Amino acid sequence: MRSRKISFSFFISCFFSLPSFLFLFFSCNTPAVHEKNNSDSAPTASFRTVNIHNEYSLEIPLHLISTNSLNADASLQFADNDSNEFVTVIDEEISVLDDTLRIYNTDHDRISNFTALHMSMMKAAVKINGNVKYSQQNIDNLPAQIAEFAADVPGIPLPIGYKIAFVAGKKKYYTITAWCLQEDEKRNAVEMLRMLHSFREK
């Protein structure tokens, strides 16, 4: 079937580390929309394990390449500009954030507070379409939550599909964000979720 594709010169991830007090998502140029032949399901991707600073690792599809243009606060960022598929990881010190999280909400565990805080920032920046699907997870034997949703992003003519894992590590919180065009999410879903679940803390 034929579906539209967006070309970006670069794509800025929705999440920045909390100490930055910034929360932006934009492209530097108005994206061009054109036609592209796509099948309903993506071919099985080959993955490689990427290690970051001997702190954590993530499995990344071979067709995504390393970049530094997505998010200044990300310790990992990979992109495929042809298929408009992206992933970033942002890590934040638990010792720095826990006081803030306790002030934010004292009724829930810290991973729920961390998720709620970042999702409130997301909702202030983009228009979320429908309901957010939340699921409690255990990633690498660490408490985690995954949020899945679609959103309209300022300056982007087509909705974006997000899958985001919030993970409470031993010393850091991790936000792992995978996204693509919503119309391509069905064919990319397995690949995106594999990236989230492949997180391993050293």
C-alpha positions as CSV (number, residue, x, y, z in Angstrom):
1,M,0.0,0.0,0.0
2,R,1.1,3.6,-0.5
3,S,1.5,5.9,2.6
4,R,2.9,9.3,3.2
5,K,6.4,9.8,4.5
6,I,7.8,12.9,6.2
7,S,11.3,14.1,5.6
8,F,13.0,15.9,8.4
9,S,16.4,17.5,8.3
10,F,16.5,16.6,12.0
11,F,14.0,15.7,14.7
12,I,14.1,16.9,18.3
13,S,13.0,14.4,21.0
14,C,10.2,15.4,23.2
15,F,12.0,14.9,26.5
16,F,14.9,16.9,28.0
17,S,16.3,16.2,31.4
18,L,14.3,17.8,34.2
19,P,17.2,20.0,35.4
20,S,17.3,21.7,32.0
21,F,13.7,23.0,32.6
22,L,13.2,22.7,28.8
23,F,10.6,20.7,27.0
24,L,10.5,21.2,23.3
25,F,9.7,19.2,20.2
26,F,10.3,20.8,16.8
27,S,12.0,20.4,13.4
28,C,14.3,23.0,12.0
29,N,12.5,23.2,8.6
30,T,8.9,22.7,7.6
31,P,8.8,19.0,6.7
32,A,7.9,17.9,3.2
33,V,5.3,15.3,2.8
34,H,5.5,12.9,-0.2
35,E,4.4,9.5,-1.2
36,K,6.3,6.3,-0.3
37,N,5.6,2.6,-0.9
38,N,5.3,0.8,2.3
39,S,4.1,-2.7,3.2
40,D,1.7,-3.2,6.1
41,S,4.4,-5.0,8.2
42,A,8.0,-4.2,8.5
43,P,10.6,-6.8,7.6
44,T,12.4,-8.5,10.5
45,A,15.2,-6.2,11.6
46,S,18.7,-7.2,12.7
47,F,19.8,-5.6,16.0
48,R,23.1,-4.8,17.6
49,T,23.8,-4.0,21.3
50,V,25.0,-0.5,22.0
51,N,26.8,0.1,25.3
52,I,26.8,3.6,26.8
53,H,29.6,4.7,29.2
54,N,29.6,1.3,30.8
55,E,26.3,2.4,32.4
56,Y,23.7,0.7,30.3
57,S,23.0,-1.0,27.0
58,L,20.2,-1.0,24.4
59,E,19.5,-3.2,21.4
60,I,19.2,-0.9,18.3
61,P,18.1,-2.0,14.8
62,L,20.9,-1.9,12.2
63,H,19.0,0.5,10.0
64,L,19.1,3.2,12.7
65,I,22.3,5.2,12.8
66,S,23.9,7.2,15.7
67,T,23.3,10.9,15.6
68,N,23.7,13.9,17.9
69,S,20.9,16.1,16.4
70,L,17.9,14.8,18.3
71,N,18.3,15.9,21.9
72,A,21.2,17.7,23.6
73,D,20.5,15.9,26.9
74,A,20.3,12.4,25.5
75,S,23.1,9.9,26.2
76,L,21.9,7.7,23.3
77,Q,20.2,8.8,20.1
78,F,19.7,6.9,16.9
79,A,17.6,7.8,13.8
80,D,16.5,6.5,10.5
81,N,15.6,9.6,8.5
82,D,14.3,7.6,5.6
83,S,11.7,5.7,7.7
84,N,11.3,8.5,10.2
85,E,12.0,6.2,13.2
86,F,13.9,7.5,16.2
87,V,15.0,6.5,19.7
88,T,16.7,8.4,22.5
89,V,17.7,7.7,26.1
90,I,17.9,10.4,28.8
91,D,19.3,9.5,32.2
92,E,18.9,11.6,35.4
93,E,20.4,11.2,38.8
94,I,17.9,9.7,41.3
95,S,19.6,11.7,44.1
96,V,18.9,14.9,42.3
97,L,15.3,14.2,41.4
98,D,13.8,12.4,44.4
99,D,13.2,15.5,46.4
100,T,11.4,17.1,43.5
101,L,9.3,14.0,42.9
102,R,8.3,13.8,46.6
103,I,7.1,17.4,46.4
104,Y,5.3,16.7,43.1
105,N,3.2,13.8,44.5
106,T,3.6,11.9,47.8
107,D,0.8,9.4,47.1
108,H,2.6,7.1,44.7
109,D,5.8,5.2,44.3
110,R,8.7,7.0,42.7
111,I,8.5,5.5,39.3
112,S,4.8,6.4,39.1
113,N,5.7,10.0,40.2
114,F,8.6,10.1,37.6
115,T,6.2,9.0,34.9
116,A,3.5,11.4,35.9
117,L,5.8,14.3,36.0
118,H,7.3,13.8,32.6
119,M,3.9,13.0,31.0
120,S,2.5,16.2,32.5
121,M,5.3,18.0,30.7
122,M,4.5,16.1,27.5
123,K,0.8,17.1,27.7
124,A,1.8,20.7,28.0
125,A,3.9,20.6,24.8
126,V,1.8,18.5,22.4
127,K,-1.8,17.6,21.8
128,I,-2.3,13.9,22.8
129,N,-4.9,12.1,20.7
130,G,-7.2,9.8,22.7
131,N,-6.0,8.0,25.9
132,V,-2.5,7.2,26.9
133,K,-2.0,3.4,27.4
134,Y,0.0,2.9,30.6
135,S,1.4,-0.5,31.6
136,Q,3.5,-1.5,34.7
137,Q,6.6,-3.3,33.6
138,N,9.7,-4.9,35.0
139,I,12.6,-4.1,32.7
140,D,15.9,-5.7,33.6
141,N,14.4,-6.5,37.0
142,L,13.9,-2.7,37.5
143,P,10.5,-1.0,38.2
144,A,9.3,0.6,35.0
145,Q,6.2,2.0,33.3
146,I,5.5,2.2,29.5
147,A,3.3,4.9,28.0
148,E,2.0,4.5,24.4
149,F,0.1,7.2,22.6
150,A,-0.3,9.4,19.5
151,A,0.1,13.1,19.5
152,D,-0.1,16.2,17.2
153,V,3.2,18.0,17.4
154,P,3.5,21.7,16.5
155,G,5.1,22.2,13.1
156,I,4.6,18.5,12.1
157,P,1.7,17.9,9.7
158,L,1.1,14.2,10.6
159,P,0.5,12.6,14.0
160,I,3.4,11.0,15.8
161,G,3.2,7.6,17.6
162,Y,5.2,7.3,20.8
163,K,6.3,4.4,23.0
164,I,8.1,5.6,26.1
165,A,9.7,3.5,28.9
166,F,10.3,5.2,32.3
167,V,12.8,3.1,34.3
168,A,14.1,3.5,37.9
169,G,17.6,2.2,37.9
170,K,20.0,1.8,40.8
171,K,21.4,5.4,40.7
172,K,19.5,7.0,37.7
173,Y,16.1,7.3,36.2
174,Y,16.0,6.5,32.5
175,T,13.5,7.8,29.9
176,I,13.7,5.7,26.7
177,T,11.6,7.3,23.9
178,A,10.9,5.6,20.6
179,W,8.7,7.3,18.0
180,C,7.7,7.3,14.4
181,L,4.8,8.5,12.2
182,Q,1.5,7.2,13.7
183,E,0.6,5.7,10.3
184,D,3.8,3.6,10.4
185,E,3.4,2.6,14.1
186,K,1.7,-0.7,13.3
187,R,4.6,-1.9,11.2
188,N,7.3,-0.5,13.6
189,A,5.6,-1.5,16.9
190,V,7.5,-4.8,17.6
191,E,10.8,-3.2,16.8
192,M,10.1,-0.2,19.0
193,L,9.0,-2.3,22.0
194,R,12.0,-4.5,21.6
195,M,14.2,-1.5,22.0
196,L,12.4,-0.4,25.2
197,H,12.5,-3.9,26.7
198,S,16.2,-4.5,25.8
199,F,17.4,-1.9,28.3
200,R,20.1,-3.3,30.6
201,E,21.7,-1.4,33.4
202,K,25.4,-2.3,34.1
